Amino acid sequence: MGGGTSDQLASIDVGPCMKPPPSEIEYRELRRADLPSYEKVLYQGLGTLEHAIGLERSVVTMIQSLRGRGFWTLFVLLRWLGVPIIRIFVAVERGQVLGTASLLWLRKTGVVLGVATDAAARGRGIATHLLAGMPALAQRKGRAWLALDVAAENATAIRVYQRLGYTESRRYAWYVGPPPELALASEETPTELTGPKLRTAAIWVNDQQDAEIRPLFPVTEKSFSHLEVIFQVPRTQVKSWELSASGEPTGVVRAYYSPLTETGFVLPAAWSPTLSAGSLQSLVTPAIQWIRSLGAARLVLVLPEPSPSWEPVLANFGLTKSEVSILMVRSATA
Ligand SMILES: CC(C)(COP(=O)(O)OP(=O)(O)OC[C@H]1O[C@@H](n2cnc3c(N)ncnc32)[C@H](O)[C@@H]1OP(=O)(O)O)[C@@H](O)C(=O)NCCC(=O)NCCS
């Protein structure tokens, strides 16, 4: 795969526990003619989290872009050159897409997303088969890891991923609500990060990461979290702030605003465990003020779970926990 002309998802070992899938199903990369049935299946893959954070609008836009001849030509050209940012795989039977799964390349890790099977075709091993070839693909692309995010309540998908060797790495709580109006406590004003300050802050955030996560998603000034694959839809604006004491960082927050979905995401990237609820509130306040000033309809605050020190802050903001997601990972080589 990659750099060649074939778009077949070949040489997949589905493991000894699975019956081989029916042979009339073709597993390959997305073609232009697949778009109508691909779209139908992809929409079925949108869960409560995607709806809560307005992601369905990004999916609609992505499909519209793929339908445009110019965008599609670019997409195919990049695929042919072996440098696509995203690989979209489909399972096709009699010209109809029955299932799909995509793979997006981050620096060290392949992120699996857009996994869905048509409701009428579930339980036939389609998702399992689409995903089973991904470790070999990731290895060929020099990525040692695969990762995906799944809603904690999605027991079916979690079972499929576990059988394929993915294990839970960490959980995130997603708080959603209208952006509150906030005043900043003057004694603790975060500094907006740009240029060299942003680079230094990224190094600090990287040092604060769990040792287990750091090799998969190294923090750089360009990327603070793998969750950015969800926040960073086209035209997303990004800003970062740092709270410090005696010249040392005590907290870093990053905010993303997507005009497409009218949603602002606030991601406290790292904070000192000793920070008070008041300081945590100060840390995220400029991010929320910025998102509000842009006219966002919705604010989404994402925190690793559990984060008990944030509870009073969340109560002040009137945000409610909408969903818990699980980051699942597996080695691409094992
Ligand atoms: C999660 C989802 C993608 C799974 O797709 P699928 O194609 O049905 O998955 P599979 O068929 O590979 O596996 C599902 C079940 O069928 C069973 N199965 C797999 N191959 C089979 C076969 N050849 N014969 C009989 N049963 C089979 C599996 O054992 C599994 O059963 P269990 O987990 O209930 O024990 C699908 O349910 C879906 O689209 N859900 C909505 C969207 C979604 O949740 N996406 C994931 C977002 S992270």
The ligand as a Tripos MOL2 file, in Angstrom:
@<TRIPOS>MOLECULE
LIG
   48    50     1     0     0
SMALL
NO_CHARGES

@<TRIPOS>ATOM
      1 C1        -18.7330   -0.9600   16.2870 C.3       1 LIG1
      2 C2        -19.0330   -1.4060   14.8760 C.3       1 LIG1
      3 C3        -18.1840   -0.5780   13.9130 C.3       1 LIG1
      4 C4        -18.6650   -2.8810   14.7330 C.3       1 LIG1
      5 O1        -18.8020   -3.2140   13.3600 O.3       1 LIG1
      6 P1        -19.0620   -4.7360   12.8780 P.3       1 LIG1
      7 O2        -18.6990   -4.7680   11.4390 O.co2     1 LIG1
      8 O3        -20.4080   -5.1590   13.2730 O.co2     1 LIG1
      9 O4        -17.9620   -5.4770   13.7420 O.3       1 LIG1
     10 P2        -17.5660   -7.0210   13.7020 P.3       1 LIG1
     11 O5        -18.5850   -7.7680   12.9210 O.co2     1 LIG1
     12 O6        -16.1630   -7.1000   13.2900 O.co2     1 LIG1
     13 O7        -17.6650   -7.4040   15.2170 O.3       1 LIG1
     14 C5        -18.8800   -7.1960   15.8700 C.3       1 LIG1
     15 C6        -19.4710   -8.4780   16.4190 C.3       1 LIG1
     16 O8        -19.7390   -9.4460   15.4110 O.3       1 LIG1
     17 C7        -19.0750  -10.6910   15.7230 C.3       1 LIG1
     18 N1        -18.4970  -11.2330   14.5010 N.ar      1 LIG1
     19 C8        -17.4020  -10.8170   13.9180 C.ar      1 LIG1
     20 N2        -17.1340  -11.5500   12.8270 N.ar      1 LIG1
     21 C9        -18.1150  -12.4310   12.7340 C.ar      1 LIG1
     22 C10       -18.4040  -13.4690   11.8030 C.ar      1 LIG1
     23 N3        -17.6210  -13.6840   10.7500 N.pl3     1 LIG1
     24 N4        -19.4960  -14.1960   11.9980 N.ar      1 LIG1
     25 C11       -20.2940  -13.9760   13.0420 C.ar      1 LIG1
     26 N5        -20.0660  -13.0100   13.9540 N.ar      1 LIG1
     27 C12       -18.9820  -12.2480   13.8010 C.ar      1 LIG1
     28 C13       -18.0130  -10.3340   16.6440 C.3       1 LIG1
     29 O9        -17.7060  -11.4430   17.4570 O.3       1 LIG1
     30 C14       -18.6170   -9.1910   17.3910 C.3       1 LIG1
     31 O10       -19.4710   -9.7020   18.3860 O.3       1 LIG1
     32 P3        -19.4220   -9.2200   19.9030 P.3       1 LIG1
     33 O11       -18.4120   -8.1220   20.0190 O.co2     1 LIG1
     34 O12       -20.8080   -8.7180   20.1340 O.co2     1 LIG1
     35 O13       -19.0770  -10.3940   20.6920 O.co2     1 LIG1
     36 C15       -20.5480   -1.2670   14.5330 C.3       1 LIG1
     37 O14       -21.2940   -1.8400   15.5640 O.3       1 LIG1
     38 C16       -20.9790    0.1890   14.3090 C.2       1 LIG1
     39 O15       -20.9000    0.7140   13.2020 O.2       1 LIG1
     40 N6        -21.4590    0.8290   15.3830 N.am      1 LIG1
     41 C17       -21.8800    2.2440   15.3050 C.3       1 LIG1
     42 C18       -20.6900    3.1700   15.0810 C.3       1 LIG1
     43 C19       -19.6090    2.9690   16.1120 C.2       1 LIG1
     44 O16       -19.8860    2.7520   17.2790 O.2       1 LIG1
     45 N7        -18.3580    3.0730   15.6700 N.am      1 LIG1
     46 C20       -17.2010    2.9770   16.5350 C.3       1 LIG1
     47 C21       -16.8120    4.3630   16.9290 C.3       1 LIG1
     48 S1        -15.3230    4.3510   17.8990 S.3       1 LIG1
@<TRIPOS>BOND
     1     1     2 1
     2     2     3 1
     3     2     4 1
     4     2    36 1
     5     4     5 1
     6     5     6 1
     7     6     7 2
     8     6     8 1
     9     6     9 1
    10     9    10 1
    11    10    11 2
    12    10    12 1
    13    10    13 1
    14    13    14 1
    15    14    15 1
    16    15    16 1
    17    15    30 1
    18    16    17 1
    19    17    18 1
    20    17    28 1
    21    18    19 ar
    22    18    27 ar
    23    19    20 ar
    24    20    21 ar
    25    21    22 ar
    26    21    27 ar
    27    22    23 1
    28    22    24 ar
    29    24    25 ar
    30    25    26 ar
    31    26    27 ar
    32    28    29 1
    33    28    30 1
    34    30    31 1
    35    31    32 1
    36    32    33 2
    37    32    34 1
    38    32    35 1
    39    36    37 1
    40    36    38 1
    41    38    39 2
    42    38    40 1
    43    40    41 1
    44    41    42 1
    45    42    43 1
    46    43    44 2
    47    43    45 1
    48    45    46 1
    49    46    47 1
    50    47    48 1
@<TRIPOS>SUBSTRUCTURE
     1 LIG1         1 GROUP 0 **** ****
